[in-house]
Amino acid sequence: MSKLVVGNMGNPKIEKIINYIMKSGKKSVAKRIYHDMLQEIKSNGHMNPEIVLETAIENASPSLMIKSKRMGGSVYQVPVEVKQDKKLFFAFKWILAGTKAKAGKPMYKKLAEEVMAAYGNQGYAVKKKEEVHKMAEANKAFAYMAKYVN
């Protein structure tokens, strides 16, 4: 009963990323995509792909988001701070959305390209983050309502 443990598989953050990649409950496929993505990043000249992935997630994670709040018959777009676990969710959701927009390559190559783009503060995920921050900045007049948002 030997258990195949590759890299930092005990790390909850890595497990969460693999779960975000996973479709239809096929975790072994998601793990293979994840490890192939790390190998692809390594083959592109980065010595430590885990640090590249960590930095890419940090660059793509939003600090402010917009939440709608209905008060007195009007709907206000209220900027609220994003919690740490939601930052990872949105960052990886946008990275995966950027990979799904591309076609003609294996998933691990598209994912590696998007992660390296986010590492360099480019790509779909970083643009989406900047767009969300611009919306939050534009609606900062309603920031005082943040205490009423759940």
Residue frames as qw, qx, qy, qz and C-alpha x, y, z in Angstrom:
[[0.000, 0.887, 0.462, 0.000, 0.00, 0.00, 0.00],
 [0.433, -0.195, 0.059, 0.878, 2.40, 2.66, -1.20],
 [0.175, 0.875, 0.375, -0.252, 1.05, 6.10, -1.73],
 [0.558, 0.387, 0.234, 0.696, 2.26, 8.14, -4.70],
 [0.192, -0.898, -0.188, 0.349, 3.26, 11.54, -3.36],
 [0.593, 0.397, 0.193, 0.673, 4.76, 13.96, -5.86],
 [0.142, 0.507, -0.038, 0.849, 6.10, 17.34, -4.76],
 [0.107, -0.068, 0.516, -0.847, 4.02, 19.22, -2.19],
 [0.387, -0.324, -0.716, -0.482, 0.83, 17.18, -2.51],
 [0.366, -0.477, -0.701, 0.382, 0.11, 17.64, 1.19],
 [0.078, -0.126, -0.079, 0.986, -0.08, 21.40, 0.71],
 [0.277, 0.585, 0.693, -0.317, -3.75, 22.47, 0.98],
 [0.229, 0.697, -0.111, -0.670, -3.26, 25.34, -1.47],
 [0.091, 0.314, -0.812, -0.484, -2.00, 22.95, -4.16],
 [0.151, 0.290, 0.943, -0.059, -4.87, 20.57, -3.47],
 [0.269, 0.684, 0.392, -0.554, -7.30, 23.47, -3.86],
 [0.207, 0.586, -0.441, -0.647, -5.73, 24.46, -7.19],
 [0.002, -0.065, 0.958, 0.281, -6.00, 20.86, -8.42],
 [0.208, 0.495, 0.795, -0.282, -9.65, 20.85, -7.38],
 [0.280, 0.694, 0.048, -0.662, -10.24, 24.05, -9.37],
 [0.153, 0.412, -0.720, -0.537, -8.67, 22.41, -12.44],
 [0.212, 0.083, 0.973, -0.033, -10.72, 19.22, -11.98],
 [0.540, 0.106, -0.229, -0.803, -13.74, 18.56, -14.19],
 [0.835, -0.044, -0.358, -0.415, -16.36, 15.83, -13.74],
 [0.808, -0.508, 0.255, -0.153, -14.58, 14.41, -10.69],
 [0.906, 0.299, -0.122, 0.274, -11.47, 13.32, -12.62],
 [0.410, -0.882, 0.210, 0.102, -8.85, 14.24, -10.06],
 [0.766, -0.196, 0.422, 0.444, -6.08, 12.09, -11.57],
 [0.508, 0.618, 0.337, 0.497, -6.42, 14.02, -14.85],
 [0.114, -0.974, -0.032, -0.194, -6.33, 17.33, -12.94],
 [0.653, -0.644, 0.301, 0.262, -3.18, 16.23, -11.06],
 [0.728, 0.147, 0.419, 0.523, -1.52, 15.27, -14.34],
 [0.276, 0.838, 0.233, 0.410, -2.42, 18.66, -15.86],
 [0.377, -0.921, 0.096, -0.006, -1.03, 20.42, -12.77],
 [0.708, -0.447, 0.396, 0.377, 2.28, 18.52, -12.84],
 [0.629, 0.400, 0.414, 0.522, 2.67, 18.87, -16.62],
 [0.065, 0.957, 0.135, 0.249, 2.02, 22.60, -16.20],
 [0.514, -0.800, 0.254, 0.176, 4.84, 22.82, -13.61],
 [0.740, -0.079, 0.471, 0.475, 7.15, 20.91, -15.98],
 [0.441, 0.709, 0.350, 0.424, 6.22, 23.27, -18.84],
 [0.166, -0.982, 0.043, -0.080, 7.01, 26.32, -16.67],
 [0.662, -0.561, 0.392, 0.306, 10.33, 24.71, -15.70],
 [0.701, 0.222, 0.476, 0.483, 11.17, 23.97, -19.35],
 [0.262, 0.876, 0.223, 0.337, 10.57, 27.66, -20.17],
 [0.447, 0.494, -0.313, 0.677, 13.55, 28.63, -18.02],
 [0.443, -0.667, 0.203, -0.563, 12.05, 29.19, -14.55],
 [0.298, 0.301, -0.860, 0.285, 13.97, 27.19, -11.97],
 [0.066, 0.173, 0.832, -0.522, 11.21, 27.09, -9.33],
 [0.197, -0.350, -0.625, -0.669, 7.74, 26.77, -10.94],
 [0.353, -0.608, -0.683, 0.200, 5.99, 26.78, -7.54],
 [0.227, -0.486, -0.164, 0.828, 7.22, 30.32, -6.89],
 [0.045, -0.036, -0.500, -0.864, 6.12, 31.34, -10.40],
 [0.306, -0.491, -0.761, -0.295, 2.64, 29.93, -9.69],
 [0.357, -0.595, -0.519, 0.499, 2.50, 31.61, -6.26],
 [0.145, -0.337, 0.072, 0.927, 3.50, 34.98, -7.72],
 [0.127, -0.200, -0.649, -0.723, 1.04, 34.60, -10.61],
 [0.328, -0.605, -0.725, -0.029, -1.81, 33.94, -8.19],
 [0.306, -0.558, -0.303, 0.709, -0.74, 36.92, -6.10],
 [0.069, -0.164, 0.316, 0.932, -0.67, 39.15, -9.20],
 [0.253, -0.275, -0.691, -0.619, -4.12, 37.96, -10.35],
 [0.300, -0.512, -0.770, 0.236, -5.91, 38.05, -6.98],
 [0.068, -0.706, -0.216, -0.672, -8.20, 41.01, -6.33],
 [0.231, -0.067, -0.616, 0.750, -8.13, 43.01, -3.12],
 [0.339, 0.284, 0.310, -0.842, -11.45, 44.83, -3.75],
 [0.071, 0.298, 0.874, 0.377, -14.66, 43.59, -5.36],
 [0.353, -0.124, -0.084, -0.924, -18.07, 45.05, -6.10],
 [0.013, -0.322, -0.933, 0.158, -21.17, 43.74, -4.31],
 [0.225, -0.444, -0.403, -0.768, -24.68, 44.90, -5.05],
 [0.093, -0.292, -0.724, 0.618, -26.75, 46.25, -2.18],
 [0.139, -0.582, -0.556, -0.577, -30.39, 47.23, -2.50],
 [0.197, -0.370, -0.529, 0.738, -31.41, 50.10, -0.25],
 [0.204, 0.567, 0.281, -0.747, -34.55, 52.18, -0.55],
 [0.679, 0.638, 0.309, -0.193, -35.50, 50.97, -4.01],
 [0.387, 0.828, -0.397, -0.086, -32.04, 51.65, -5.47],
 [0.967, -0.061, 0.016, 0.248, -29.25, 49.19, -6.13],
 [0.062, -0.925, 0.373, 0.044, -25.79, 50.39, -5.16],
 [0.859, 0.296, -0.324, 0.264, -22.49, 48.87, -6.27],
 [0.492, -0.835, 0.224, -0.103, -20.57, 48.77, -3.00],
 [0.556, 0.528, -0.604, 0.219, -16.80, 48.09, -3.01],
 [0.801, -0.549, 0.174, -0.164, -15.83, 45.52, -0.37],
 [0.058, -0.648, 0.759, 0.021, -12.53, 43.94, 0.61],
 [0.858, 0.140, -0.437, -0.231, -11.99, 40.35, -0.55],
 [0.753, -0.529, 0.375, -0.109, -11.17, 37.64, 2.01],
 [0.163, -0.585, 0.756, 0.244, -8.00, 35.55, 1.56],
 [0.506, 0.092, 0.855, 0.063, -9.73, 32.32, 0.51],
 [0.520, 0.745, 0.377, -0.181, -11.85, 34.19, -2.04],
 [0.082, 0.820, -0.413, -0.387, -8.73, 35.85, -3.47],
 [0.291, -0.269, 0.882, 0.256, -7.36, 32.42, -4.45],
 [0.503, 0.457, 0.727, -0.098, -10.74, 31.42, -5.86],
 [0.397, 0.864, 0.126, -0.283, -11.11, 34.48, -8.09],
 [0.047, -0.718, 0.589, 0.368, -7.47, 34.46, -9.20],
 [0.305, -0.136, 0.913, 0.233, -7.57, 30.85, -10.30],
 [0.492, 0.599, 0.601, -0.197, -11.06, 31.17, -11.76],
 [0.323, 0.878, -0.097, -0.340, -9.80, 33.98, -14.01],
 [0.142, -0.541, 0.766, 0.317, -6.60, 32.09, -14.90],
 [0.428, 0.160, 0.886, 0.073, -8.68, 29.08, -15.95],
 [0.452, 0.762, 0.366, -0.283, -11.09, 31.32, -17.88],
 [0.136, 0.805, -0.414, -0.402, -8.11, 32.69, -19.78],
 [0.241, -0.279, 0.896, 0.250, -6.99, 29.17, -20.69],
 [0.474, 0.416, 0.769, -0.104, -10.43, 28.10, -21.85],
 [0.370, 0.818, 0.049, -0.438, -10.58, 31.05, -24.26],
 [0.080, 0.605, -0.696, -0.379, -7.54, 29.67, -26.12],
 [0.930, 0.184, 0.214, -0.234, -7.80, 26.67, -28.43],
 [0.749, 0.588, -0.305, 0.014, -5.57, 24.20, -30.24],
 [0.247, 0.525, -0.720, 0.380, -3.13, 23.31, -27.46],
 [0.585, -0.280, -0.743, 0.167, -3.13, 20.85, -24.59],
 [0.427, -0.843, -0.267, -0.187, -4.61, 22.17, -21.35],
 [0.711, -0.519, -0.054, 0.471, -1.31, 22.09, -19.44],
 [0.483, 0.156, 0.210, 0.836, 0.40, 24.28, -22.07],
 [0.095, -0.713, -0.328, -0.612, -2.44, 26.81, -22.08],
 [0.613, -0.757, -0.223, 0.030, -2.43, 26.84, -18.27],
 [0.697, -0.274, 0.030, 0.662, 1.36, 27.29, -18.15],
 [0.295, 0.414, 0.266, 0.819, 1.13, 30.20, -20.64],
 [0.302, -0.788, -0.298, -0.447, -1.59, 31.92, -18.64],
 [0.711, -0.632, -0.148, 0.271, 0.29, 31.42, -15.35],
 [0.608, -0.082, 0.113, 0.782, 3.48, 32.84, -16.85],
 [0.080, 0.609, 0.306, 0.728, 1.49, 35.77, -18.28],
 [0.503, -0.809, -0.235, -0.193, 0.04, 36.46, -14.81],
 [0.759, -0.368, -0.059, 0.534, 3.56, 36.11, -13.39],
 [0.410, 0.091, 0.193, 0.887, 4.59, 38.96, -15.68],
 [0.134, 0.518, 0.379, -0.755, 1.51, 41.06, -14.77],
 [0.321, 0.221, -0.493, -0.778, -0.14, 40.39, -18.14],
 [0.134, -0.136, -0.969, -0.157, -2.83, 38.10, -19.48],
 [0.388, -0.506, -0.558, -0.531, -6.56, 37.68, -19.01],
 [0.580, -0.539, -0.561, 0.243, -6.54, 37.19, -15.23],
 [0.366, -0.284, -0.181, 0.867, -4.57, 40.36, -14.48],
 [0.089, -0.227, -0.356, -0.902, -6.73, 42.39, -16.89],
 [0.486, -0.549, -0.619, -0.283, -9.85, 41.08, -15.16],
 [0.530, -0.475, -0.441, 0.547, -8.40, 42.03, -11.76],
 [0.204, -0.099, 0.035, 0.973, -7.60, 45.54, -12.97],
 [0.256, -0.386, -0.529, -0.711, -11.11, 45.86, -14.41],
 [0.545, -0.591, -0.593, 0.030, -12.65, 44.87, -11.07],
 [0.454, -0.378, -0.270, 0.760, -10.39, 47.31, -9.22],
 [0.040, 0.138, 0.256, 0.956, -11.40, 50.13, -11.61],
 [0.412, -0.535, -0.574, -0.464, -15.07, 49.41, -10.93],
 [0.578, -0.556, -0.486, 0.347, -14.44, 49.41, -7.20],
 [0.348, -0.179, -0.056, 0.918, -12.52, 52.68, -7.50],
 [0.114, -0.316, -0.412, -0.847, -15.32, 54.25, -9.53],
 [0.554, -0.573, -0.475, -0.373, -17.86, 53.30, -6.87],
 [0.468, -0.039, -0.596, 0.651, -15.84, 54.25, -3.80],
 [0.255, -0.334, 0.063, -0.905, -18.46, 56.90, -3.04],
 [0.793, -0.321, -0.229, -0.464, -20.61, 54.03, -1.75],
 [0.507, 0.237, -0.745, 0.363, -17.86, 52.57, 0.44],
 [0.264, -0.266, 0.515, -0.771, -19.67, 53.75, 3.56],
 [0.825, -0.048, -0.047, -0.561, -22.38, 51.14, 2.79],
 [0.504, 0.328, -0.798, 0.049, -19.90, 48.28, 3.14],
 [0.162, -0.152, 0.788, -0.574, -21.05, 47.66, 6.71],
 [0.686, 0.174, 0.274, -0.651, -24.52, 46.81, 5.38],
 [0.690, 0.379, -0.541, -0.298, -23.29, 44.22, 2.83],
 [0.921, -0.312, 0.185, -0.141, -23.31, 40.63, 4.04]]
